[in-house]
């Protein structure tokens, strides 16, 4: 079942259940109120009839002939508002009966008049005259008093809802049933409208996901709402952006790897073919040249392996608590001779009292040396390269700043991408394959740190990374 149908069915079911619950509670409340009303009304009518019967008793001096008067009251609730039938009482009894009717629906129960000894002297149904009345069957009763003396009792036996009362309850149940039907229809219509409104962006997401699966990486969905579905659309677009970016990087990676391997392999193949044909003779120079190309290929393969491990989060780290001063000192010893050869001033600035960091010293040293070599590569003779370290919050910040040629903002956005090299490096001799900064980013992130860069054209660059302070 589709989501729209599920929403519609759910709303209909909820509407019916809610209507039934409300109807059940309201029905109980209405029936109780109605029963209370009927009982109060019946008690009121019985009191009025009791007054009329008391007048009869005083006038006649007893209950002789009271059946004729009793028949004049509308006791059984014929429902037409007339008094009597055959045996209509005289004018005085009729006046007594006026306004003293029981007003009960037909089939409401039997009414008896008992004398002061509890003997039935007048029933609503003459066939019941002389029969005993068990106390358990008495529903309501009213004493009849004449001059302060109890002379009889008016009782109702086996009271029940009459036809009119039953018709009222039946009409109430029908109204509740129709309310449930109307609520279900309204819920169905609203459910269809709501489901269409909710499922339309989901359908767009489904279509876009199918296009994305067919490698149409440019597909996006419009964000038309600010709710969870809108957030889902934003997440989808963000995912699509990353997939498109990663696909572009993957294609560039393959092209760059092929390009980087083609040159050393071509040199190796050409020199080996010349040696095989005897055009050139083996010599130390040829051997060194071939060895350099093999080292170049090996370095590229190792860098690709490190990059692959970093991307998969499986970069092997031999972490331990090590002094930040020790890391800076080790990197400076390896770099100082290269800076001296190029006539570049190399400065070290380390904050005093540096704490230990929990890290792999070889990997952190690899990051610092990569920063230093890049800085040296882009710094002219007479320039300055500065290695600094200081503590901030619970992290140690390592930075390498140079006075080199710097980079434009558009280049900074891609500086940590694999195989990316700035335009200046592409037009200069030397330079690596463009994997160093990407590997450095993976190493720093594997240490739960952050890496960033700042640069201005012709003013130099500053590369920094952070490592958490050791908690051990």
Order of alpha helices (4+ residues) and beta strands (2+ residues): alpha-alpha-alpha-beta-beta-beta-beta-alpha-alpha-alpha-beta-alpha-beta-beta-alpha-beta-beta-alpha-alpha-alpha-beta-beta
